[in-house]
Amino acid sequence: MRFPIPDFVPVPTPETMRIISIVSLAAGIGLVGAAALFLFSQREKEKRKKLSWIFMGTGVLLILNHAVQLFF
């Protein structure tokens, strides 16, 4: 479905949106990987686990953002 976009709303080109999507996917994969490494290397420390879960959640959100952008 096409909606009219007002002139004052900046709309990036499809190529720019593709680059943003790829960068968000790479950042999401990196955050999930780093969080998994922290979780497995720091098994005893609770503070590290909390930070790792925050990183993992952020990474998953970025990956889901990439998936949603593929639909549109």
Secondary structure as UniProt FT lines:
FT   TURN            7..8
FT   HELIX           14..41
FT   HELIX           46..71
//
